[in-house]
Amino acid sequence: MSPRDVSIAILVMLVWGLNFAAIKIGVEGFPPLFLTGLRFLFTALPMVFFLGRPAAPWRFIVAFGLLLGVVKFGLVFSAVKLGMPTGLVSLLMQLQVFFTMFLAILLLGEKARPYPVLGALLAFGGISVFIVERLQSAVPLLPLAMVIAASLTWGLANIVIKKAGRVDVLAFLVWSSLFSPLPLFALSWGIEGSEAILASLVAPRLESVLALVFIVGPSTLFAFAAWNRLLTRYPTQVAAPFALLVPVFGIFSGVLLLGEPFTRMAFYGSGIVFLGLVINVFGERLFARAARPKTEMP
């Protein structure tokens, strides 16, 4: 992976780490399914009028919009509204790394590579430190299951973009977003109710509006386009483990923006995640250099 792409991957993870705080702020002013629908409505419009349809079959465009927009984010936004801590959401969502790697081996025929797998397992050890610590507090079962289901759905969406091949990833994201808002608005109307929707529009909270702007701009149009580009350029086992940085940045954003505590266990977990990513990205070269015979000095 080139240094430029490594830097882009880290920046994407930083944006997504901050995004969980933005979601928390956003659902305080809008019903969660309605907020998700707004996210993808403004992702699609007006950009769809300036970007040509991506060179991918309609089934991939529609499937990506439904999986990513309706299922994954509908579940995540609703889980946060139901009381899931943003730090724990950011942790559990990274199960998608392992869902993606497993699905790529199963469905795409990718071969398991030792150093990415080793690095991912080590980084998951760091994630486990976070999870064990956070699960010591009472966590509602329903939103917990919703987040795990969302991480599986994200893995499926990653496979769809891999199957779509080399396409204009920004155009793919924008066009696929056309198929998310209407199902989300219908679900919001039926589950959350028209009164909650109208109340959020009549007197919108400034903080929630700004959160929506962040969710649409940096988090969706930039980050997902950049991430999908990396997934099309590199093997899944190389790109996907970078997502393990999201909970590290997510916890820091919770500390700085939401006043969540940062513990010693979180510090240790972050260090293990970084070590796992180093092995994933540089492990093959580092171990090959270490195993290279040393030339004797004359």
C-alpha positions in Angstrom: 0.0 0.0 0.0 1.5 3.4 -1.0 2.2 6.0 1.7 -0.4 8.3 0.1 -3.1 5.6 0.4 -2.1 4.8 3.9 -2.5 8.4 4.8 -5.9 8.5 3.1 -7.0 5.4 4.9 -6.1 6.9 8.3 -7.8 10.2 7.5 -11.0 8.3 6.6 -10.9 6.4 9.9 -10.5 9.7 11.7 -13.6 11.1 10.0 -15.6 8.0 10.8 -14.4 8.1 14.4 -15.8 11.6 14.7 -18.9 10.6 12.9 -20.2 8.6 15.9 -20.3 11.8 18.0 -22.1 13.5 15.1 -24.7 10.8 15.0 -25.3 11.1 18.7 -25.8 14.9 18.3 -27.9 14.4 15.2 -30.4 11.9 16.7 -31.1 14.3 19.6 -32.8 16.6 17.1 -34.1 14.3 14.5 -35.8 10.8 14.6 -33.0 8.3 13.7 -34.5 6.7 10.6 -35.6 10.1 9.3 -32.1 11.5 9.9 -30.6 8.5 8.0 -33.0 9.3 5.2 -31.9 12.9 5.1 -28.3 11.8 5.1 -28.7 9.8 1.9 -31.2 12.3 0.3 -28.5 15.0 0.5 -25.8 12.6 -0.5 -27.7 11.9 -3.7 -29.0 15.4 -4.4 -27.9 17.5 -6.2 -24.7 15.5 -6.9 -26.5 12.9 -9.0 -27.2 15.6 -11.7 -23.4 16.3 -12.1 -22.1 12.7 -12.0 -22.8 10.2 -14.7 -24.2 6.8 -13.8 -21.3 4.6 -12.8 -20.3 1.7 -15.1 -21.8 -1.0 -12.9 -24.9 -3.2 -13.2 -28.0 -1.8 -11.6 -28.2 -4.7 -9.2 -25.0 -3.7 -7.6 -26.0 0.0 -7.4 -29.4 -0.8 -5.8 -28.0 -3.5 -3.5 -25.3 -1.2 -2.2 -27.9 1.6 -1.5 -30.2 -0.7 0.3 -27.5 -2.5 2.4 -25.5 0.5 3.3 -28.2 3.2 3.6 -31.3 1.4 4.7 -30.0 -1.5 6.7 -26.6 -0.6 8.1 -27.1 3.0 8.9 -30.8 2.6 9.8 -29.7 0.1 12.5 -26.8 2.2 13.7 -28.7 5.5 14.1 -31.6 3.7 15.8 -29.2 1.9 18.2 -27.6 5.1 19.2 -31.1 6.6 19.8 -31.9 3.6 22.0 -29.0 4.3 24.2 -26.0 2.5 22.8 -22.8 4.5 23.9 -21.1 5.9 20.8 -17.7 4.4 21.9 -19.2 0.9 22.1 -20.9 1.4 18.8 -17.6 2.3 17.1 -16.0 -0.8 18.6 -18.6 -3.3 17.7 -18.9 -1.9 14.1 -15.4 -3.0 13.5 -16.5 -6.6 13.5 -17.2 -5.7 9.9 -13.5 -6.2 9.2 -13.7 -9.9 10.0 -17.1 -10.3 8.3 -15.6 -8.6 5.2 -12.5 -10.8 5.2 -14.4 -14.0 5.7 -17.0 -13.1 3.1 -14.3 -12.2 0.6 -12.6 -15.6 1.1 -16.0 -17.4 0.9 -17.6 -15.4 -2.0 -14.8 -13.9 -3.9 -12.2 -16.7 -3.6 -9.5 -14.4 -2.0 -6.7 -16.4 -0.4 -6.0 -15.9 3.3 -2.7 -14.0 3.6 -0.8 -14.7 6.9 0.3 -11.2 7.9 -3.0 -9.4 7.3 -4.8 -12.2 9.2 -2.2 -12.0 12.0 -2.4 -8.2 12.2 -6.2 -8.3 12.1 -6.3 -10.8 14.9 -3.9 -8.8 17.1 -5.9 -5.6 16.4 -9.1 -7.5 17.3 -7.4 -8.3 20.6 -7.1 -4.5 21.2 -10.8 -4.2 20.3 -11.6 -7.0 22.8 -10.0 -4.9 25.5 -12.4 -2.1 24.8 -15.4 -4.4 24.5 -14.7 -6.2 27.8 -14.3 -2.9 29.6 -17.5 -1.4 28.1 -19.6 -4.5 28.6 -19.0 -4.3 32.3 -21.7 -1.7 32.3 -25.3 -2.5 31.6 -25.8 -2.6 27.8 -29.4 -3.1 26.4 -29.6 -6.3 24.4 -31.7 -5.0 21.4 -29.4 -2.1 20.4 -26.3 -4.3 20.9 -27.8 -6.9 18.5 -28.7 -4.1 16.1 -25.1 -2.9 15.9 -23.7 -6.4 15.4 -26.2 -6.9 12.5 -25.2 -3.5 11.1 -21.5 -4.6 11.0 -22.4 -7.8 9.1 -24.4 -5.7 6.7 -21.4 -3.4 6.2 -19.3 -6.5 5.3 -21.9 -7.5 2.7 -21.8 -3.9 1.3 -18.0 -4.1 1.0 -18.4 -7.3 -1.0 -20.9 -5.6 -3.4 -18.4 -2.7 -4.1 -15.7 -5.3 -4.7 -17.9 -7.2 -7.2 -18.8 -3.9 -8.9 -15.1 -3.6 -10.0 -13.2 -0.5 -10.9 -15.9 2.2 -11.1 -16.1 5.9 -10.3 -16.6 5.3 -6.5 -18.0 8.8 -5.9 -20.6 8.3 -8.6 -21.3 4.8 -7.4 -22.0 6.2 -3.9 -24.2 9.0 -5.1 -26.3 7.0 -7.4 -26.7 4.1 -4.9 -27.9 6.7 -2.4 -30.9 7.3 -4.6 -32.4 4.0 -3.4 -32.0 4.7 0.4 -34.2 7.7 1.3 -37.7 6.5 0.3 -37.5 3.2 2.2 -36.0 5.1 5.2 -38.7 7.8 5.1 -41.4 5.1 4.9 -39.9 3.2 7.8 -39.6 6.5 9.8 -43.2 7.4 9.1 -44.5 4.0 10.2 -42.2 3.5 13.2 -41.2 6.9 14.5 -44.5 8.7 13.6 -45.4 11.8 11.6 -45.5 14.0 14.8 -41.9 13.4 15.6 -40.8 14.0 12.1 -42.8 17.3 11.8 -41.6 18.5 15.2 -37.9 18.0 14.1 -38.5 20.0 11.0 -40.6 22.9 12.5 -38.0 23.7 15.2 -34.7 22.1 14.1 -31.8 22.1 16.6 -28.7 23.9 15.2 -26.4 21.3 16.6 -28.3 18.5 14.9 -28.3 20.4 11.6 -24.5 20.9 11.8 -24.1 17.2 12.6 -26.2 16.3 9.5 -23.9 18.6 7.4 -20.8 16.7 8.8 -22.5 13.3 8.3 -23.3 14.1 4.6 -20.1 15.9 3.6 -16.9 14.6 5.2 -18.3 11.3 6.5 -20.3 10.2 3.4 -19.2 12.0 0.2 -15.5 12.1 1.1 -14.9 9.1 3.4 -17.0 6.5 1.7 -15.8 7.5 -1.7 -12.2 7.3 -0.6 -12.8 4.0 1.3 -14.5 2.3 -1.7 -11.6 3.4 -3.9 -9.2 1.7 -1.6 -11.3 -1.5 -1.5 -11.2 -1.6 -5.3 -7.5 -1.1 -5.5 -6.2 -3.4 -2.8 -7.0 -6.9 -1.5 -9.7 -6.9 1.2 -7.3 -8.3 3.8 -4.9 -5.3 3.3 -7.5 -2.5 3.2 -10.3 -3.7 5.6 -8.2 -3.8 8.9 -7.6 -0.1 8.7 -11.2 0.2 9.9 -9.9 -1.0 13.3 -8.7 2.5 13.8 -12.2 3.9 13.9 -12.9 2.9 17.6 -9.6 4.5 18.6 -10.7 7.8 17.1 -14.3 7.2 18.1 -13.3 7.0 21.8 -11.2 10.1 21.6 -14.1 12.0 20.0 -16.3 10.8 22.7 -13.9 12.1 25.3 -13.4 15.5 23.6 -16.9 16.2 22.3 -19.3 14.2 24.5 -17.4 14.1 27.8 -17.0 10.3 27.9 -14.2 9.1 30.1 -10.9 7.7 28.7 -9.4 5.0 30.8 -6.1 3.2 31.1 -7.6 0.1 29.5 -8.6 2.3 26.5 -5.0 3.5 26.2 -3.7 -0.1 26.2 -6.4 -1.2 23.7 -5.4 1.6 21.3 -1.8 0.6 21.4 -2.7 -3.0 20.6 -4.8 -1.9 17.6 -2.0 0.2 16.2 0.5 -2.7 16.6 -1.9 -4.9 14.7 -2.2 -2.4 11.9 1.5 -2.1 11.6 1.8 -5.8 11.2 -1.0 -5.8 8.6 0.5 -3.0 6.5 4.2 -3.5 6.9 4.5 -7.1 8.3 5.4 -8.9 5.1 8.2 -6.4 4.3 9.5 -6.3 7.9 9.6 -10.1 8.3 11.1 -10.5 4.9 13.9 -8.0 5.7 14.5 -9.7 9.0 14.8 -13.1 7.4 17.1 -11.8 4.6 20.7 -13.2 5.1 23.1 -10.5 6.3 26.1 -9.9 4.0 29.4 -10.2 5.8 31.6 -7.2 6.0 35.0 -7.5 4.3 
